[in-house]
Amino acid sequence: ELGGMHFSQSVPAGRKLAAGMGAEAAATLLSLLGPREGSVRQALGGSAPCAADCCAAAVECNATAQAVCMAECGGRWDTPWFDVVLARVGALGAPSREAATSHEAPFFQADRNHIMIIGAMAGLVPAITDGYAFSFQTRFTNLVDQLVWNAFASNSDRLQALLFGSATHRGVEPLVRSGQTSTDAKVVTAIHAIAAALPFFLPEAAGAFCAAPAPCFLLRPTIGLEPGLTATCGSPLDGYPGVPMAEFDPEGGEWAVFPPEKAECLVAWHAEDAPGPSGLGQVVAFQLLWHRLRDGWNSMGLDGGCEGGPAYCLPYAEGRPQYNPQVGDCLEEELPASRL
């Protein structure tokens, strides 16, 4: 419109769509913050990492001093200690340790938890951007964002989780609240949740995600779901695909609500067998995967009852060039007898 072209029907339609999206996004966001008391900042409840100021100066500490810092972050809900100043230089491009600690530049604001999240995304982005079209890139990043958010909600007093398939598209109570509220606990759980979900939605990124010095390399999470969890509670794939993709209805029906028996099993497994952040990350991933594997994107290549095996039942088949071995010009080619 500002460029001189005005389409009388499309412009108001676009404005109406944008207004509706904004109102819906705001309503969803408010539902995720839980009880409306205090500010958004208070709801998120951010906190500094353990030993945040330990060996965080422009002059690098020796090995002995660094070992002391590492020992201060030995709790299972703690973010592992690493030289955050060096990480600002390497990951954020600060020109020097001096610049990375000076308040004259923004680098000093990045703490270890910021670096952990940035590092996790850096391990995933190449596989997402190099192998998939934009719509799929959006889907992957949205799924990762949900894993991170739900991990944060599970380590808070009031934040709500967001599950694809909820008929209301509003926040719901997390399956488990850990009793922890530190940002360390939130971030560590998020890394475990991403790792648990990777084989189900982006298996080709597992190597880069856990390569040094990525957060996964520091935490050593399980890639995929723990055998003990699946032996006890089954798999997010139980009953999948269930209904053909064309009949999938996220607003209702059998996929709209997480099965109560699965929820009960996950809560018990976490409490009895894996009460730390690794187990909580597994629970977060399991629940979200149950919904997202049925979100119509054909993540496993099995939607519609495909039974041709991995050579023909390709993950995300609807987003790939279509190939049907039963048709095509090559079938009409007359081959010489020597090639028959």
Buried (B, 14 or more C-beta within 10 A) or exposed (E): EEEEEEEEEEEEEEEEEEEEEEEEEEEBEBBBBBEEEEEEEEBBBEBBBBBBEBBBEEEEBEEEEBEEBBEEBEBEBBBBBBBBBBBBBBBBEBEEBBBBBBEEBEBBEBBBBBBBBBBBBBBBBEBBEEBBEEEBBEBBBEBBEBBBBBBBBBBBEBBBBBBBBBEEBBBBEBBBBBEBBBBBBBBBBBBBBBBBBBBBBBEEBBEBBBEEBBBBBBBEBBBBBBEEBBEBBBBBBEBBBBBEBEEBEBEEBEBBBBEEEBBEBBBEBBEEEBBBBBBBBBBBBBBBBBBBBBBBBBBBBBBBEBEEEEEEBBBBBBBBEEEEEEEEEEEEEEEEEEEE
